[in-house]
Amino acid sequence: MTPKQKYNEITANRVIQAFKKRNIEGYYCADKAEALKKALEIIPEGSSVTWGGSQSIAEIGLCDSLKNGKYELYDRAQAKDSAQLDEIYRKAFSCNFYISSSNAVTLDGKLVNIDGIGNRVSAIIFGPDNVLLIVGINKVCDDEADALKRVKNKAAVMNAYRLNLNTPCSKTGSCVDCLSDECICSAIVVTRRASRPGRIKVIIVGEELGY
């Protein structure tokens, strides 16, 4: 084990211990392959599953594995129009598993997320039987203030680039607290506790994932 790998493992386990006090289940996986295996162990075949617009879950190969497996999928990429897309968004609240990432996680176990429409943060808060978050070690932050800085000035900016949005941050490279028409920072949610123990499950991966 390299010094970096050891550091990542210790850091992740520190977060996982903090999760326990907040009714959140935590797991550490050293790499993408291990994270994919753990995620598929957590999601039983036959489950109804949907996901948010997460690069992290795509990067570990989870979306493809679910599409090739025995699951009932609500895949928004298959929506033919806005009405069907809205229907899939609403179905997320009654599914067995909602899969996404977290824009940031603090060392003391808080989840910090920023959202444009609000469908992702809403599902994390309430609705699906289970929420499974795949989080790269690059998203672990010292505290809530550090996490908020990350979600505004890195995660949001990178996603604005990914979605080809015409926002001030896509030009400046940092948040200007805009209210532009294409703003994807409509809601910032800090999850400091899961009201139902074990409903939220987080796999921390010892590699960089997503934005």
C-alpha positions in Angstrom: 0.0 0.0 0.0 1.4 3.4 -1.0 1.4 6.4 1.4 -1.4 8.0 -0.7 -3.5 4.8 -0.5 -3.0 4.6 3.2 -3.9 8.2 3.7 -7.1 7.8 1.6 -8.1 4.7 3.6 -7.6 6.4 7.0 -9.4 9.5 5.8 -12.4 7.5 4.5 -12.6 5.5 7.7 -12.7 8.7 9.7 -15.7 9.8 7.7 -17.4 6.4 8.0 -17.0 6.6 11.8 -18.7 10.0 11.7 -21.5 8.7 9.5 -22.5 6.2 12.2 -23.5 9.0 14.5 -25.7 10.4 11.7 -27.5 7.2 10.9 -25.6 6.9 7.6 -24.0 3.6 6.4 -20.5 4.0 5.1 -18.2 1.7 3.1 -14.7 2.2 1.8 -13.5 0.7 -1.5 -9.9 1.2 -2.6 -10.8 1.5 -6.3 -13.5 1.6 -9.0 -13.7 -2.1 -9.5 -14.1 -2.8 -5.8 -16.7 0.0 -5.6 -18.8 -1.5 -8.4 -18.7 -4.9 -6.7 -19.9 -3.4 -3.4 -22.6 -1.4 -5.1 -24.0 -4.5 -6.8 -23.9 -6.4 -3.5 -26.0 -3.7 -1.9 -28.7 -3.5 -4.7 -30.6 -6.8 -4.9 -31.7 -8.0 -8.3 -35.3 -7.2 -9.1 -35.0 -3.8 -7.4 -36.5 -0.7 -9.0 -33.6 1.7 -9.5 -33.0 5.2 -10.9 -30.1 7.7 -10.7 -29.3 11.3 -10.8 -26.9 13.0 -13.3 -23.7 11.7 -11.6 -20.4 11.2 -13.4 -19.1 9.2 -10.5 -21.6 6.3 -10.9 -20.9 6.2 -14.6 -17.1 6.2 -14.0 -17.2 3.0 -11.9 -19.4 1.3 -14.5 -22.5 1.1 -12.4 -25.0 2.4 -14.9 -23.9 -0.1 -17.5 -24.0 -3.0 -15.1 -27.5 -2.1 -14.0 -28.7 -1.8 -17.6 -27.3 -5.3 -18.3 -28.7 -6.8 -15.1 -32.1 -7.9 -13.7 -33.5 -4.6 -12.4 -36.5 -2.4 -13.1 -34.8 0.8 -14.3 -36.2 4.3 -14.5 -33.6 5.8 -16.9 -34.2 9.5 -17.7 -31.9 9.2 -20.7 -34.6 7.1 -22.3 -37.3 9.8 -21.9 -38.8 10.8 -25.3 -40.1 14.2 -24.2 -40.4 16.5 -21.2 -43.6 14.8 -19.9 -41.9 11.4 -19.8 -38.9 12.9 -18.2 -41.0 14.5 -15.5 -42.7 11.1 -15.0 -39.3 9.4 -14.4 -38.3 12.2 -12.0 -41.5 11.5 -10.0 -41.1 7.7 -10.1 -37.7 8.2 -8.3 -39.6 8.9 -5.1 -41.2 5.5 -5.0 -38.2 3.3 -6.2 -36.2 0.9 -4.1 -32.8 2.6 -4.8 -31.9 6.1 -5.9 -28.2 6.2 -6.9 -26.1 9.3 -7.2 -23.0 10.9 -5.7 -22.5 13.8 -3.3 -20.9 17.0 -4.3 -18.9 17.0 -1.1 -18.6 15.1 2.2 -17.2 16.5 5.4 -14.8 14.8 7.7 -17.5 14.9 10.4 -20.0 13.1 8.1 -22.2 15.7 6.5 -23.3 15.5 2.9 -23.3 18.8 1.0 -25.1 19.0 -2.4 -26.1 21.7 -4.9 -28.8 21.2 -7.4 -30.5 23.0 -10.3 -34.0 21.5 -10.6 -33.9 19.9 -7.1 -34.9 16.4 -8.1 -31.6 14.9 -6.8 -31.4 16.6 -3.4 -35.2 15.9 -3.0 -34.6 12.2 -3.5 -31.7 12.2 -1.1 -33.9 13.8 1.6 -37.1 11.8 1.1 -38.9 9.2 -1.0 -36.8 6.2 -2.3 -36.4 3.3 0.1 -32.7 3.5 -0.2 -30.2 6.1 -1.4 -26.8 4.9 -2.5 -24.1 7.5 -3.1 -20.7 6.8 -4.8 -18.2 9.4 -3.6 -14.6 9.8 -4.7 -12.0 10.6 -2.1 -11.5 14.0 -3.9 -14.8 15.1 -2.5 -13.9 14.8 1.2 -13.6 18.2 2.7 -12.4 19.4 6.1 -15.7 21.0 7.2 -19.0 22.4 6.0 -17.5 25.8 5.0 -14.8 24.0 2.9 -17.5 21.8 1.4 -19.7 24.7 0.4 -16.7 26.4 -1.2 -16.1 23.2 -3.2 -19.7 22.7 -4.4 -19.9 26.3 -5.6 -16.5 26.8 -7.1 -15.6 23.4 -8.4 -18.6 21.0 -8.7 -21.0 23.6 -10.0 -18.5 25.1 -12.4 -17.4 21.8 -13.8 -21.0 20.7 -14.3 -21.8 23.9 -16.1 -19.0 23.1 -18.5 -20.3 19.5 -18.9 -23.8 20.7 -19.7 -22.5 23.6 -21.9 -24.4 26.2 -19.9 -24.2 29.9 -20.4 -23.6 30.9 -16.8 -21.2 33.5 -15.4 -19.2 30.8 -13.7 -18.6 29.0 -17.0 -16.8 32.2 -18.1 -15.0 33.2 -14.8 -14.3 29.7 -13.5 -15.7 30.5 -10.1 -19.1 31.2 -8.5 -20.4 34.7 -8.6 -23.7 33.9 -6.8 -25.6 34.4 -10.0 -29.4 34.2 -10.6 -29.0 33.6 -14.4 -31.6 31.6 -16.4 -29.3 28.6 -16.7 -28.1 28.6 -13.1 -27.7 25.1 -11.7 -27.4 26.3 -8.1 -31.1 26.6 -7.2 -30.8 24.6 -4.0 -28.0 23.8 -1.6 -28.7 21.1 0.9 -26.7 19.9 3.9 -27.7 16.5 5.1 -26.5 16.4 8.7 -28.4 13.3 9.7 -30.5 10.5 8.1 -33.9 10.3 9.8 -34.2 6.6 9.1 -31.1 4.7 10.1 -29.3 3.0 7.1 -31.5 4.5 4.4 -28.6 6.5 3.1 -25.5 4.4 2.1 -22.3 6.0 1.0 -19.4 4.2 -0.7 -16.2 6.2 -0.5 -13.8 5.3 -3.2 -10.0 5.7 -2.8 -9.7 7.3 -6.3 -10.8 10.6 -7.8 -14.3 10.4 -9.2 -16.6 13.0 -10.9 -16.4 16.7 -10.2 
